[in-house]
Amino acid sequence: MRPIKDADRLATRTGVDVGVMLFSPSGKPCSYGSTSIEEIIDNFFKVKLEDHQCDHAEGKINGFEVLGAFHKELQAWNEKEKKRKLMYKIMHSGSEVPPDQHMEEQKLALKLRVEKI
């Protein structure tokens, strides 16, 4: 798997702890860690909690919270798109579902907002 090879190479070259978690379309998990994946996750959440406490004390917006909100928004759009496609297939069986230009524009705008962070 290319992502795992890339993660291993990054860990070897930089000496940092690297963890990769992948899920197949069927939901089967696969993970790699330059050290224990559990240790990497624990360290990640420890740092995240410390950053959140510091940011909260200083009145800053936490980037993880913003990304989490974006992720929820994107999930809602994806669910809406699935429903739209299903309804179209029911109403127009045998026809190809046309793309929703408005939805694509919203996803692009979200992607641009995420890239700014």
C-alpha positions, 0 to 999 in steps of 0.5 A: 500500500503506497500510503503506508510506504510513504508514511514509513519513508517519512518516519525514517527520514525525519525521525517523527512518529507517523501513523496512518489509518485507512478504511476500505469502502466496506469499512475494514480498517488497516493501520500503520505506525512508526511506533504503536498506533495507539501511542501515536493516537494517545499523543495526538489527543494529548497535544490536541487537548493541551492546544484546545485548553491553551486556545480556549484560555486565549480566546482563539478558535481551534482549527480542529473544531473548525475542520470538524464543523466542515466535515459535518457540513460535507457529510450532510451534503453527501447525504443530501446528494445520495438522496437526490440521486436515489430519487432521480433514479426512482423517477427516471429509471434507466436515465443517467443522473445529471450532476447538481451544479449548485452542490458542486459549487458548494463543495468547491467553496468548502474545499477552498475554505478548508485550504485557507486553514 
